[in-house]
Amino acid sequence: MIIGTAGHIDHGKTSLIKALSGVDADRLKEEKARGITIDLGYAYTPLPNGDVLGFVDVPGHEKLVHNMLAGATGIDYVLLVIAADDGPMAQTREHLAILNLLGLNCGAVALTKIDRVAPERIAAVVHEIHALLSGTGLDNSPIFPLSAMTGQGVDELHAHLDKTALEIPAKSCAGHFRLAVDRAFTIAGTGTVVTGTVFSGEVHVGDKLIISPAGIGVRVRGIHTQNQLAQSGHAGQRCALNLAGVNFEKEDVRRGMWILEAPVHAPTQRFDAHFWLLAEEQKALKHWTPVHLHIGASDVMARLAILEGGTIEPSGMALVQLITDKPIVRSMATVLFCVTSQHNARWAAAKYLTRFLLIKTGVLRHASPRCKPCK
């Protein structure tokens, strides 16, 4: 089971992961110097049955939401971290909205820093949390008051995660292999390594795959799954792949790319969708609005072309087309997040040919699989 944190900056996400796993997920010098998480961090801890819990630690700063999106994509379980002294804050709410867009409804709340407040304050914040989660995917999720500093309540949360990991059904290994790259680096004597979450399929040592959307062929020299040496990996696991290829250089792969089987390598620069603008929006959405697309761990610029009329009014619906400034990977199971380039970012999303998602700005539904491929 892959567990992802979410929550406001300085609410104790990294400290909680260290208390649960014994691993400090802050790996950068700047993170340690400033005392905040800047990039994604990872940790693992064994389960009694021999399986492994994987943790993805995400930044809480509002300017690092793109890193949070990269980490939240592909997780199985959410730990929404809220400090007892502050209570729910701005990024608590924004991260919760993103979790809803991802359709993540399996999780718990870690109410941290209870050693700093009186019992009456804990009770008040618990009441706030119930109100915050009402009507969301995490409604009725368990709340664990704890302190990563003293250890109070940590064992109870760890036991809950162990139990939950045994109860969550294993993901199907059917379909072609797809891994969203969130890290790429070089190890002396080993070569280029990419890490990410496996969205579908299986991979084995010796398999020939494609770096997409670049279209570069590579061979899998070695595999680590959940931080352990392995001969194969499958959907639902965190994997590190040691890659090699005849025309492959370390600069050819980076965060945001995908490692795929050849049949699903089909990059595109446009796709169609139906868009509903929610009633709570005060202004109409204009033709050719600039947006960011977050697909897996990638972040690309695009334009929203309205194909029916020139604007979309609040509560209105129109057929739209998204045109990206560079090729993207088209995946039939990937959620797309669109953030307007205006100062007050608004969110939209799509999930190919599946249920629509209620969101802050509007709803993109039924993204067309008949995307124009890149030439």
N, C-alpha and C positions, 0 to 999 in steps of 0.2 A: 504494500500500500504506500502511495506517495502522498505525503502530507504537506500542504502549503500554508505558510503563515499569511496573515493579512492584518492591517491595522495602521494606526497613526504612528508617526515618527516618535521614537523614544518611549514607546509603551512597553518595551521589553521583549520583542519578538526573538531577537538573537540570544538574549540571556535565557529565555525559556527553552529554546532548542538546545543550548548548552546544558541546561539542567536535565533535559530529557535524554540527551544522547551522549553527553560528555565531550562534544565537539564544538569548537568555536567556529561558527560559519562565516565570520568576518575574516577574509583571507588577504585583503588588500592593506598596505601600509597606511593609506589615507583613511580607511575605515577605522583602523585601530587608533590612529592619531586623533580623529574627530569624534570617535565614539558613536558613529552612525553607520548604518548599512547603506552602501552606494550601489553595489551590484548584487547579483544573485549569489546566494551562498547555499552550500549543500552539506548535509550530515546524514549519518546512518546509525541505526542501533539494532541489534539482533532481537528477534522474538524467541520466546521459549520453545516454539516448534521448529526453530531453525530458519524461518523466513526472516526477512529484513524490513524494518520500517525506514523509508526514505523521507527526508525533510528538505523542503525547498524554502529558504529564507528570502523574503522579498523586502525591498526598501519601502519605507513609509513616507518619505518626503514627497510633496506634491509634484516637484519637478522631475521626479524619477518614476512617474507612473508607467512609462513605457517599459521600464525594467520589471515593474510589478506585473504588467500584462504578460511579459515573456515568461515569468516564473509561474504565474497562475494557470497558464494553458497546460492542460494535460494532467493536473493533479487529481487525486481521488477524494481527498478529505481536506477540509479547511479548518484551521485554527485561527479564529478571529480573536486577536489579542487586544484587550482594552485595559488600560491602567485604572486602578481604583481611585487614584487621586484626581485624574483628569476627567474620567468618564469618556463617553463617545465624543470624538472630535471630527474635524473636517475630513481627514483621510480615512477615518473609520467608515464614514458614510460613503465616500467615493469608492473605497475598496469593496464595500458591501454591494454597491450598485454593479461593479464589474463582476463580482461573483454571481450575481443574479443573471447577468448577460451570458455568462459561461454555463448557466444551468447547474451550478454546483449547489446542491441542497443537502449534502452530507457533511456535517461538521459539528464543531463545538466552540464555545467561547471560553477563552482563558482570561479570567479577571485577575490581572497581575498587580503586584506592588501592594498587596493587602497589609503588609507589615508597616506601611506608612500611614494608614488611616484607621479611624475608629470603626467599630462594628456597625454603627448607625450609617456611616458613609457607604460601607459595603452594601447594605440593604438598599440604600437609595440608588446606587449605581445598577444593581441587579434589576430594579424596577425600570430604570432607563433603558437597559439592554432589552428587556422584554418588549418595551414599546418600540424600540428601534427595529427589532427583528420581525415584528408583527407584519404578516403579509408577504414576507420575503421567503426565499428558499431555505433559510436557516431558522425560520419560525419554529419554536419549541425545541431548539437545540439545547443540549445540556450546558450549564454554566459551571466552571470550576474555579472558585476563588483560590488563589495561590500566591506564593512568593518564591521567585527563582533565587532570591538571596538567602532566605532561611530554609528553603526546601519544603515549607508548609504547603500541602495540597498537591505537590508535584507527583508523588507516588499514585495518588488517586487518578490524576489525568493519564499517567503512563499506563495504568491498568486498563483504563477505558480505551485507550488507543490500541493496546494489545488485543483486547476483546473484539473491538470493531474490525481490526485487520483480519481476524479469523472469520468474521461474518460477511464481509463484503465479497460478493461473487468474483471469481477470477475472470479477467477480460478474455474474450475470445481471441484466438490467434489467427482467425480466418482473415483473408484478404492479403493484399500486397503489403510489403514492409514499407513503413513510413516513420522517419524519425525527424523531429523538429530540432534543429541545432541551436543550442543556447550558449555553448562554449566551444571554442576551437583554439588549440594551442599545440606547441611542439615540445616533445620530451627528448632530451639528448639520448641517442642510442636506440630510440624507439620510433621517432618520426611524428607525423601529424596525428592528433587525437581530437575527435569531436565528441561532445556529450549532449544528451537530450533525452526527452521522453519518447518512448515508442508508442505511436498512436494506433498502429495496426500491424498485423503480420508477425513474422519471425525473421531473425537474421542468424547466420551461422558463419563461423570462421571459414574464409575462402569464398564467400559469396561475392558476386560482382554487382555493384550498385551504381546509381547515378547521383551526382551532386546537382540538385535542382534549385533554381531555374537555370544554372549555368550549363548543364548538360554534359558535365565532365564525368567520365567513367572512372571508377575506383574499385579496389579489391579490399575486403576486410581481412587484415592481418591478425587482429586480436580483438577480444571483447572482454569488458568488465560489466557486470550487471549488479546493480545495487552495491557497488564498491567491492565486488568480489570477482576474481578471475573466472571466466566461463567460456564455454565453447559455443553458446548460443544465447540469444535474448529474444524477448517477445513483448507483445502489447501489454501496457500497464507497468513496464519496468523503466527505471532510469538506466541508460546504457552509455558506455564509453566505447567508441569504435576507433581502433588504430587503422588508419587508411593508407593505402599505397596505390600508385598508378603510374603508367608509362608517361603520360603528359600531365601529371598532377603535381602542383606546387602547393606549399602550405598557404600561400596567399589566395588560393582558389576557393577556400571555404571559410565561412564566418557565421556569426550569429544571424539568424533569420533565414538561412538556407535550409534545405531539406535533404536528407539522404533517403533515396527511394529505389524501389525496383523499377526497371525500365518501363513496364507497361503503364505506370501512373505518372511518368514524367511528361507533363503537358502544360508548359508555361503559357500564360496568357496575359494580356494587358487590358482586358475589359470583360465585364459580365453584367447581365441584366438582373433586376430584382424589382419586386413591388415594395413601395415605401409608404408607410402610414405615419403621418406627423401627429403626435399625440396632442390632445386638447390643452394640456398644461402649457404648451409653448405659446409665447405671446407674439412671435413674429413668423411670417411665412418663410419657407425655405426656398431660396432662389436657385435658378438654373446655374450650373457651372460652379457651385460652391466647392471650395477646396477642402479636402478631408485627408486624414491619415487613415490608412488601413493597417490594422494589426492582425497578422495571420500567423498563428503559431508564435514564434519569437521574432518575426520580421515586422518592420514598420516602414511603409512606403507611402508616398504622396499620391493623391488621386484627385480627380474632378468628378463631381456628381452631376451627370447630365439628366435633366428631367425630360422624358420622352413624350409626356402628355401635358401640354400647357407649359407656361413659363415659370410657375411657382407651385409650391404645395402649401396650402393653408393649414392652420391647426385643425386637427381632426380629419384632414383630407388624405387622399391616397393617390399615388401616381406610379406609373412604370418608370423606372430610372435605369441608367447605365453608369457603372463606375469605370472610369478610364484611368489606369495607373501610369506613372511616369517611367516605370521600368517593369520588366516581366515579373509576375508572381506565380506561385505554385497553386494550381487549382486542385482543391481537394474536396471531395463530396462530403466530408465530415468536419470541416473546419469552420469555426465561428469567426466572423469578421467584425472588427470593431472600427468604427469610423468616428474620428474626433474632428470637429470643425477647427479651422485655423484661427478663429476669432479668440479674443482674450478670454471670454467665458466659454470654455469648451463644452460642447454638447455631444452626447453619445448616440450612436446608432449601431446596429449589428445585423448580421444575417447568418443563417445556418442553411447550407445548401439543401433544398428540397425537403425540409423538415418543418417542425412546428415553428410558429413565429414567436418572437421574443418581445415582451413589453419592455420598453426602455424610456430613457429620459426625454429624448428628442423625438424619436419615431421608431418605426419597425420596418426592417427589411425582411421580406419573406420570399421564398421560392426563387432563390438565385438560380438563374438559368445555367444548366450544364453545357449549353451550346455556346460556350465562350469562344472568342476568336483566338486561335493559337498564334503564337509568335512565329514569324517567318525567319 
